């Protein structure tokens, strides 16, 4: 093989590699632009177009946040519950017939200041406090061995995959019927768990910018799908 042919092959490979890198960089930049945070005016226009309201700050929601956390958590029963100091990027409205609020709260808990995103959909009735979190492998069995394993539903697959805590075991048994358990175990939307506090349901799920109406709608659909599958509300 002549030197010229070798050089041509090498140069051709370099060109192809450079083209591939260029395509990759363009794709990454487009993806970043697509998922970049919206400006406040753009968010307001997009959200009001859905019939929802938007406020860059609305501290009237601070006491609502505090009310959701008035009961102490199971993991930290001796600590004071978190408290909000500000409510930012607050979106309110109705989705699938249910009231909702989505916001980022500035919070203080255990001496630490940190933001907390909330996307709350109103529950249909008063309820005991309840949480369910997806767990990995034998974690639930280990937690049970030290007295922190939570409520067992008697469903091996679900008990292995989720750890449930609730003030009222009968309520937990009523909430997690076959349809909800199937949704949490099989849904492809990466639902990592849920929590019922105060008046609202929230979900542990990945949401980039709750001011983006498409992302918010998807998150609200998850919450409404969960509420649609809770067949019974126990004692109010």
C-alpha angles and dihedrals in degrees: 000000000000124000090244092057091049091050091048092051092048093048091047090053092049091051092049091047091049090049091051092050090048092052090049093050092049090050092050092049092049090050091051092049090048093052098035115127113267120242116249094251091049091048092049092050094047095045097045086051086065091051093256130125127238132195126177087215131008114165091182084090093062095089089046090056092047091049091056090058100041090114116072119246124249095236093052107027094159098049126087113255120255119276130205123231099180141009115216135184092011117190120185134176146099126294123182089347095307129111116238143178127197121188147137112245125201102224141186120209131158090351094306126118115211141146120254123197115216129188104179127183117192116253116226095240143009112283146176118266112272138172134181122189129184112243135193128241117312095352094113092050090051092049091049090053089060094042098260102097097110130210119347116212097193092245106119097203094046095042088051093048103040137039113213128197123184139158089225119043092193089057091050091051090050094048098051103062123158095274095052093044090051091050094051094045099042110024112115094215094092098246105185097183146302140244132205113201130161106327102338147071120223129179134212100235137131112267119165103193118002089196089067103093094213093052091043093050090052091050092047090050090057091053094045091048088055094048090048088059098051101099101184136029111208125212114341 
